[in-house]
Amino acid sequence: AHAIAPGCSDAGGRSHNPPLSEPRSAWAPAARLRARGVAAGAPARACLLVGGERGSRTLRPRPRGPMERGEMCTSQVLYQIEVPWDTYLPSGILGDRELQLVRRYDKAAKETQAQLLQADGVAYADLFISILSKVTGQEDTVLYTLCLLEEMLAAGSAHAQLFHAGAAAARGADALYGPLLRLLQKPTWGVQQRAALALAKIMAARPDKGARVPGVNLDLMSFEGTSSGEGEGDVSVAHAGAAHAAMHALMDFLCKQLERTAHEASAVPAACKGLAALLTDPAARAMFLTAGGPYKLSQHLKDVKVDTGGAGVAAVSVAGAAGGGFSDPAPPPTLDIQMLYEGGLCLWLMTFEPTAASAMAATPVLQALITLLKGMAKEKVVRVAALALASLSESNAAELVALGCKKAVQAVKLHTWADDELIAALDLLEERLAECASTMSSFEEYRRQLLSGALGWGTRHEDDRFWRENAARFEEEDFQMLRVLVALLGAARDSATLAVAVHDLGKFVQHHPSGRQVIMSLKGKDAVMALMAHADPDVQKQALICAQKLLVQNWGLLTQQTS
């Protein structure tokens, strides 16, 4: 017979509670769910009521396929899946001591679990790794154990350190990281993302974090020699080499998520979550840089649209932020604040890597940080963006001025912020940008913006005086700037850059005596004509005006006659 979980409603909207004649044991899973802090009114799927020992009855979940179960959120997995731990004792997967530990921990209240971790935390860390290494073929048990592990790591930052004090860590990096690394190859996305996040948190807590080991090739993750490495603790080169190899495999997985189209709604947030934990390690930052990570990540941040709602603070939904868990595979919200924060945090952490200066100065990275800054979605997002930009402004002030960062900082400072570190970063950023802007000519500022490949509307683009005074300077370096403008017409993806670029070509034609001939010799006319069919109305408008200027020999005379 089918039963509906207490506190839920059926299709007719009728509320269901256990009848007085029903044994209380039949509703024990729901009671345990409430003890774990899950609201009684939370949606629950119909469960199957089956017979148990001594005539008692226990709620069991309705059968679901492994792929479908892998897409459930953590609370659903822990509620609906019942793992038969006793069956693993005869096969030797669990010993008597391990069975006792897991029985005490599974389905216990959060307060009880915290007490158990405080008393036997290292034993539980070894237990979870041992289960994942032995029960690889049973999808339900793997997924359930990963959810227990996820909640354990989310309950306290110190819990990740427990894994490095147990027997698995003593046997080497492969024994500790191997079981989770192998789960990254599973076809179920829910298993992959949970294994990746757990692995990132555990790796970030390793005692030899930041150690520079002689002979270790960060690209190939090979190692030579047997001498001890530098850093905390007595860490052998072989162990460090295996740890770096595992980190390289995880970094490769996370970077691939930034390029995926499958699970796109959850792949990028999952990657940001894992990278935010992992990039506290200098070795991980070097790997992220080698993989082109800053550029890949910035592509997801630089074009986000923030709805400020008229109040200066974006009204957006947070997906999967509470408790660090994973959300249901529902359609993504307008914006994921947690993903923006963790993505900005990753870029800020990369500013601490000395070798990443040139990669962090790339236009998409700077654009992404400026977008996070001026979006003002939430103070923590603005804070990481301001800290990263303040660090980068020391050597990239001119590029930031050209990208409009000065104006964005001024707008952000109009709001009241509670964080002193954020206020100090904004003050420093404004001071450096103002000093740089005072030494730059308007043409030099325009040139830097153009060479960045990202154009935006401003007084320089629409000011006829600017074009009259500087039209001749576009001849410099064999019309380099005009060649860039023409190239942008075919390469730029965002509508704003396209509209401004075609507008500027029209301004050059209007104010340069040989503008028509120069643009046609650079094959700019065909590119302009193609944009007249663009989907964006502003691009169409600017392309039409520019085409008219190219077709009319004396635009100035025509304008005067029209007036």
VOGU-3710 file (C-alpha; in Angstrom, 3 decimals, decimal comma):
1> ahaiapgcsd> 0,000/0,000/0,000  1,209/3,539/-0,696  1,540/6,001/2,144  2,202/9,720/2,111  4,770/11,231/4,451  3,363/13,102/7,486  2,705/16,801/6,980  2,330/16,370/3,200  -0,809/16,661/1,099  -2,213/14,398/-1,548
11> aggrshnppl> -3,432/15,450/-4,992  -6,683/16,730/-3,481  -4,904/18,953/-0,982  -5,819/16,798/2,043  -3,249/16,736/4,820  -2,102/13,297/6,022  -0,947/12,373/9,503  -0,445/8,878/10,954  -3,690/7,304/12,182  -3,888/6,472/15,855
21> seprsawapa> -3,964/2,767/15,066  -0,764/2,916/12,980  2,440/1,807/14,746  4,706/4,798/15,378  7,638/2,844/13,967  6,042/3,086/10,539  6,645/6,826/10,593  10,121/6,713/12,117  11,960/7,936/8,976  9,818/11,089/8,897
31> arlrargvaa> 10,524/11,695/12,574  14,225/11,262/11,942  13,931/13,706/9,045  12,422/16,321/11,330  15,205/15,645/13,846  17,723/16,441/11,105  16,208/19,910/10,749  14,146/19,354/7,580  10,783/21,112/7,639  7,754/18,873/8,022
41> gaparacllv> 6,084/20,625/5,100  8,951/19,958/2,697  7,910/18,102/-0,462  8,288/14,362/-0,167  7,689/11,636/-2,726  5,294/8,787/-2,047  6,934/5,912/-0,228  6,226/2,185/-0,102  5,146/0,672/3,207  6,718/-2,752/3,580
51> ggergsrtlr> 6,986/-5,306/6,328  9,994/-5,378/8,616  11,338/-7,412/11,515  8,998/-8,594/14,281  5,939/-7,415/12,387  6,963/-3,747/12,459  6,676/-1,716/9,278  9,180/0,754/7,843  8,826/3,437/5,186  10,878/2,628/2,100
61> prprgpmerg> 11,279/4,906/-0,903  9,505/4,160/-4,135  12,064/2,576/-6,505  13,866/5,075/-8,736  16,600/4,677/-11,328  20,186/5,549/-10,321  20,339/8,497/-12,726  17,123/9,950/-11,260  18,304/9,432/-7,687  21,577/11,143/-8,543
71> emctsqvlyq> 19,657/14,302/-9,368  17,937/14,497/-5,987  19,040/17,106/-3,486  20,961/16,001/-0,402  18,003/16,055/1,995  15,951/13,934/-0,419  18,730/11,362/-0,730  19,141/11,054/3,030  15,385/10,754/3,501  14,414/8,422/0,689
81> ievpwdtylp> 17,324/5,981/0,566  17,650/3,322/3,254  21,052/1,619/3,144  21,061/-1,977/4,475  24,318/-1,603/6,420  23,904/-5,035/8,094  24,280/-6,814/4,749  27,841/-5,491/4,392  29,074/-7,304/7,513  29,123/-10,911/6,145
91> sgilgdrelq> 30,902/-9,790/2,963  33,642/-8,056/4,965  32,946/-4,607/3,521  32,190/-3,438/7,062  33,722/-4,778/10,241  31,989/-4,966/13,617  33,459/-1,659/14,746  32,596/0,067/11,452  29,028/-1,257/11,512  28,620/0,053/15,035
101> lvrrydkaak> 29,899/3,487/14,004  27,661/3,829/10,957  24,572/2,625/12,862  25,096/5,326/15,480  25,646/8,062/12,905  23,121/7,286/10,161  19,700/8,976/10,581  20,819/10,565/13,863  19,972/14,160/14,749  22,533/16,799/13,790
111> etqaqllqad> 23,425/17,407/17,436  24,120/13,700/17,925  26,214/13,542/14,771  28,259/16,519/15,964  28,947/14,766/19,255  29,971/11,581/17,459  32,353/13,500/15,203  33,867/15,239/18,196  34,476/11,907/19,905  35,448/9,708/16,921
121> gvayadlfis> 35,953/12,115/14,019  39,029/10,393/12,597  37,292/7,018/12,719  34,311/8,387/10,785  36,589/9,986/8,206  38,271/6,616/7,623  34,870/4,907/7,584  33,461/7,057/4,778  36,603/6,671/2,645  36,581/2,909/3,256
131> ilskvtgqed> 32,939/2,553/2,200  33,508/4,563/-0,981  36,537/2,454/-1,860  34,727/-0,882/-1,436  31,114/-0,316/-2,493  31,813/1,154/-5,922  29,159/-0,807/-7,834  26,165/-0,016/-5,622  24,980/3,408/-6,732  22,570/4,024/-3,861
141> tvlytlclle> 25,155/3,342/-1,156  27,769/5,473/-2,941  25,374/8,415/-3,330  24,120/8,095/0,241  27,645/7,967/1,676  28,648/11,016/-0,362  25,693/12,914/1,090  26,749/11,944/4,620  30,270/13,082/3,762  28,948/16,347/2,279
151> emlaagsaha> 27,013/17,169/5,450  29,989/16,254/7,630  32,309/18,628/5,749  29,691/21,405/5,677  29,103/21,141/9,441  32,595/22,420/10,319  35,673/23,563/8,437  37,910/21,573/10,812  36,272/18,290/9,810  38,274/18,148/6,571
161> qlfhagaaaa> 41,483/17,920/8,613  40,271/14,681/10,199  40,871/12,826/6,925  44,600/13,570/7,094  44,988/12,089/10,573  43,530/8,649/9,892  44,660/5,306/8,548  43,758/6,140/4,945  46,118/9,123/4,898  48,843/7,034/6,496
171> rgadalygpl> 48,668/4,588/3,598  49,339/7,365/1,104  47,634/9,897/-1,114  46,137/7,260/-3,405  44,383/5,532/-0,502  42,966/8,852/0,684  42,085/10,553/-2,614  41,744/7,530/-4,929  38,190/6,466/-3,983  36,822/9,967/-4,567
181> lrllqkptwg> 38,845/10,481/-7,740  37,434/7,299/-9,249  33,911/8,545/-8,570  34,544/11,469/-10,922  34,275/8,930/-13,754  30,798/7,803/-12,730  27,984/8,612/-15,200  25,722/10,084/-12,498  26,183/13,846/-12,213  25,051/13,932/-8,569
191> vqqraalala> 27,853/11,522/-7,668  30,442/13,466/-9,678  29,728/16,886/-8,182  29,571/15,657/-4,590  32,792/13,690/-4,960  34,534/16,722/-6,496  33,469/19,091/-3,712  34,437/16,642/-0,963  37,790/16,030/-2,637  38,457/19,777/-2,966
201> kimaarpdkg> 37,721/20,433/0,704  39,839/17,508/1,874  42,752/18,478/-0,381  42,577/22,090/0,787  43,062/20,880/4,371  46,162/18,779/3,694  49,033/19,449/6,157  51,626/19,911/3,373  49,532/22,578/1,631  51,756/25,015/-0,197
211> arvpgvnldl> 54,835/22,815/0,127  57,337/23,235/-2,685  58,585/19,733/-3,343  61,889/19,336/-5,242  61,585/17,471/-8,519  57,797/17,664/-8,818  56,623/18,620/-12,296  53,336/20,482/-11,856  52,347/19,791/-15,465  53,034/16,071/-15,598
221> msfegtssge> 52,696/15,463/-11,835  55,758/13,231/-11,830  58,256/13,035/-8,991  61,871/12,068/-8,454  64,047/11,325/-5,481  63,196/10,330/-1,908  64,191/13,378/0,119  61,689/15,137/2,352  59,780/18,126/0,991  59,618/21,565/2,470
231> gegdvsvaha> 56,578/22,675/4,461  54,705/21,552/7,534  55,181/18,008/8,705  57,429/15,253/7,417  56,107/14,779/3,880  57,992/12,590/1,412  58,487/13,594/-2,184  56,647/10,455/-3,320  53,625/11,296/-1,166  53,643/14,909/-2,320
241> gaahaamhal> 53,962/13,817/-5,938  50,932/11,523/-5,608  48,988/14,305/-3,873  49,846/16,727/-6,673  48,820/14,143/-9,265  45,449/13,769/-7,541  45,080/17,541/-7,398  45,898/17,797/-11,101  43,158/15,267/-11,915  40,629/17,178/-9,809
251> mdflckqler> 41,656/20,501/-11,342  41,229/19,048/-14,812  37,714/17,888/-13,899  36,705/21,268/-12,432  38,056/23,230/-15,399  36,152/20,980/-17,792  32,933/21,852/-15,958  33,516/25,479/-16,953  33,310/24,376/-20,598  30,422/21,921/-20,361
261> taheasavpa> 27,010/22,352/-21,898  25,529/19,285/-20,203  24,293/20,114/-16,681  25,216/23,728/-17,477  22,849/25,077/-14,812  24,708/23,208/-12,081  28,137/22,461/-13,604  29,516/26,011/-13,316  28,258/26,593/-9,730  29,678/23,194/-8,726
271> ackglaallt> 33,037/24,086/-10,305  33,110/27,467/-8,543  32,322/25,822/-5,239  35,161/23,317/-5,597  37,662/25,856/-6,929  36,910/28,302/-4,113  38,032/25,642/-1,637  40,971/24,368/-3,682  42,601/27,649/-4,761  43,729/28,479/-1,237
281> dpaaramflt> 46,641/26,160/-2,105  49,489/27,802/-4,120  50,034/24,561/-6,037  46,368/24,540/-7,080  46,597/28,155/-8,236  49,550/27,288/-10,457  47,581/24,414/-12,003  44,500/26,605/-12,508  46,648/29,164/-14,292  48,234/26,527/-16,553
291> aggpyklsqh> 44,774/25,238/-17,497  43,620/28,719/-18,524  41,175/28,738/-15,638  40,935/32,514/-15,034  39,861/33,129/-18,635  37,369/30,233/-18,649  35,827/31,332/-15,364  35,596/34,996/-16,325  33,531/34,091/-19,408  30,700/33,089/-17,045
301> lkdvkvdtgg> 30,942/36,273/-14,970  31,653/39,158/-17,338  28,256/39,238/-19,081  25,910/38,517/-16,172  22,841/40,735/-16,028  22,023/42,047/-12,582  18,554/43,423/-11,948  19,127/46,212/-9,450  15,405/46,694/-9,021  15,766/50,439/-8,557
311> agvaavsvag> 17,254/50,055/-5,095  20,839/49,393/-6,085  20,743/45,888/-4,691  19,912/43,002/-6,965  16,837/41,000/-6,116  17,972/37,504/-7,039  17,484/33,980/-5,815  20,210/31,933/-4,183  20,413/28,375/-5,474  21,958/25,745/-3,252
321> aagggfsdpa> 23,688/28,270/-1,001  22,201/27,228/2,290  24,345/24,703/4,056  26,665/24,324/1,080  24,436/21,613/-0,388  23,293/20,983/-3,925  19,885/22,123/-5,104  17,229/20,324/-7,086  17,746/20,223/-10,867  15,063/22,889/-11,348
331> ppptldiqml> 15,426/25,685/-13,911  18,165/28,061/-12,745  17,128/31,354/-11,133  17,817/34,729/-12,676  21,162/34,798/-10,927  23,034/32,626/-8,452  24,544/34,956/-5,869  26,551/32,147/-4,285  28,093/31,280/-7,651  28,993/34,947/-8,270
341> yegglclwlm> 30,589/35,169/-4,851  32,578/31,964/-5,222  33,587/32,870/-8,779  34,795/36,294/-7,594  36,549/34,634/-4,671  38,437/32,375/-7,098  39,650/35,381/-9,105  40,686/37,202/-5,934  42,649/34,157/-4,740  44,448/34,104/-8,100
351> tfeptaasam> 45,786/37,627/-7,450  48,017/36,041/-4,787  49,791/33,964/-7,436  52,862/35,941/-8,621  53,034/34,154/-11,981  49,383/34,945/-12,789  49,846/38,714/-13,272  49,568/38,681/-17,070  46,663/36,214/-17,119  44,750/38,256/-14,534
361> aatpvlqali> 45,327/41,422/-16,581  43,428/39,916/-19,530  40,395/41,934/-20,532  37,721/39,252/-19,794  39,036/38,834/-16,236  39,013/42,582/-15,577  35,570/42,838/-17,174  34,248/40,060/-14,957  35,493/41,764/-11,793  34,068/45,152/-12,858
371> tllkgmakek> 30,722/43,480/-13,596  30,660/41,934/-10,109  31,629/45,287/-8,595  29,041/47,466/-10,283  26,288/44,837/-10,049  26,112/45,427/-6,279  24,166/42,202/-5,898  25,365/41,611/-2,352  28,081/43,017/-0,134  30,149/39,831/-0,085
381> vvrvaalala> 30,220/39,791/-3,915  31,233/43,458/-4,103  33,887/42,857/-1,446  35,788/40,098/-3,288  35,554/42,067/-6,539  36,871/45,261/-4,912  39,736/43,415/-3,195  40,760/41,729/-6,454  40,586/44,980/-8,450  42,531/46,883/-5,787
391> slsesnaael> 45,291/44,276/-6,034  45,305/44,360/-9,846  45,133/48,167/-10,059  48,761/48,490/-9,014  49,948/47,351/-12,451  46,764/47,551/-14,563  45,292/50,939/-13,676  45,271/52,184/-17,284  43,357/49,130/-18,495  40,835/49,528/-15,685
401> valgckkavq> 40,316/53,200/-16,519  39,729/52,309/-20,172  37,143/49,696/-19,163  35,170/52,233/-17,130  36,165/50,972/-13,682  36,601/54,530/-12,346  32,945/55,347/-12,968  31,848/52,006/-11,478  33,829/52,634/-8,277  32,279/56,074/-7,893
411> avklhtwadd> 28,796/54,576/-8,223  29,528/51,829/-5,700  30,866/54,327/-3,162  27,512/56,110/-3,135  26,113/53,190/-1,164  26,636/52,524/2,524  28,797/49,512/3,271  29,438/47,930/6,666  32,693/46,133/5,827  35,771/48,251/6,628
421> eliaaldlle> 38,005/46,196/4,348  35,633/46,807/1,432  35,593/50,566/2,087  39,393/50,668/2,247  39,689/48,709/-1,015  37,287/51,094/-2,773  39,225/54,122/-1,513  42,538/52,684/-2,694  41,048/51,718/-6,055  39,526/55,161/-6,599
431> erlaecastm> 42,812/56,890/-5,707  44,889/54,802/-8,117  42,412/55,126/-10,980  42,073/58,891/-10,516  45,843/59,295/-10,543  46,128/57,224/-13,716  43,250/59,003/-15,469  44,819/62,413/-14,797  47,915/61,453/-16,814  46,065/59,826/-19,721
441> ssfeeyrrql> 44,861/61,780/-22,730  41,340/61,134/-24,005  42,772/59,500/-27,124  45,057/57,200/-25,118  42,112/56,194/-22,946  40,053/55,448/-26,053  42,940/53,464/-27,558  43,287/51,263/-24,483  39,557/50,620/-24,390  39,538/49,701/-28,064
451> lsgalgwgtr> 42,504/47,324/-27,783  40,780/45,632/-24,831  38,106/44,433/-27,260  35,256/45,639/-25,039  33,598/48,930/-25,994  30,920/50,827/-24,123  29,051/54,061/-24,676  30,714/57,214/-23,348  31,354/60,865/-24,136  34,421/60,072/-26,284
461> heddrfwren> 32,373/58,049/-28,754  29,655/60,656/-29,266  31,705/63,849/-28,932  32,248/65,434/-32,395  35,102/67,528/-31,001  37,000/64,371/-30,003  36,663/62,993/-33,533  37,625/66,260/-35,244  40,782/66,531/-33,127  41,819/62,880/-33,317
471> aarfeeedfq> 40,564/61,534/-36,673  44,040/61,939/-38,187  45,623/59,913/-35,360  43,743/56,835/-36,542  46,289/56,691/-39,387  49,038/55,747/-36,907  50,699/52,324/-37,187  49,128/51,657/-40,604  45,553/52,324/-39,395  45,905/49,792/-36,581
481> mlrvlvallg> 42,949/51,113/-34,581  40,666/51,072/-37,618  41,705/47,502/-38,364  40,735/46,581/-34,796  37,346/48,269/-35,197  36,655/46,383/-38,430  37,783/43,112/-36,820  35,402/43,669/-33,900  32,453/43,809/-36,297  32,973/40,149/-37,084
491> aardsatlav> 34,425/38,891/-33,818  32,587/40,670/-30,997  29,729/38,774/-29,383  28,050/41,347/-27,166  25,702/43,830/-28,782  27,116/46,876/-26,961  30,589/46,397/-28,435  29,155/45,857/-31,919  26,960/48,966/-31,738  29,778/51,203/-30,465
501> avhdlgkfvq> 32,305/49,820/-32,979  30,104/50,431/-36,026  29,161/53,864/-34,634  32,848/54,793/-34,304  33,562/53,726/-37,879  30,813/56,076/-38,987  32,319/58,901/-36,943  35,701/58,328/-38,586  34,112/58,406/-42,047  32,343/61,634/-41,137
511> hhpsgrqvim> 35,411/63,502/-39,804  38,304/62,150/-41,890  38,707/63,581/-45,418  39,441/60,121/-46,868  37,360/58,113/-44,410  35,141/56,389/-47,003  38,068/55,181/-49,090  40,049/53,988/-46,063  37,149/51,927/-44,620  36,370/50,383/-48,001
521> slkgkdavma> 40,029/49,447/-48,530  39,921/47,644/-45,167  36,771/45,747/-46,310  34,753/47,446/-43,585  31,758/48,154/-45,820  30,777/44,480/-46,137  30,992/44,011/-42,355  28,813/47,067/-41,776  26,202/45,891/-44,296  26,043/42,474/-42,604
531> lmahadpdvq> 25,195/44,087/-39,269  22,113/45,758/-40,746  20,397/42,365/-40,293  21,576/41,937/-36,683  19,011/40,871/-34,103  19,749/43,800/-31,785  17,839/46,998/-32,772  20,631/49,313/-31,611  23,211/47,463/-33,718  20,867/47,675/-36,711
541> kqalicaqkl> 20,400/51,420/-36,183  24,120/52,185/-35,891  24,928/49,969/-38,881  22,316/51,780/-40,995  23,719/55,219/-40,088  27,284/54,068/-40,802  26,204/52,586/-44,175  24,607/55,896/-45,103  27,859/57,708/-44,330  29,769/55,223/-46,483
551> lvqnwglltq> 27,403/55,697/-49,415  27,172/59,502/-49,267  30,280/61,315/-50,497  29,761/64,501/-48,470  27,975/63,597/-45,260  28,615/66,978/-43,659  26,975/68,849/-46,535  23,976/66,485/-46,462  23,581/67,015/-42,727  23,612/70,804/-43,163
561> qts> 20,993/70,651/-45,942  18,780/68,353/-43,854  19,023/70,735/-40,918
//
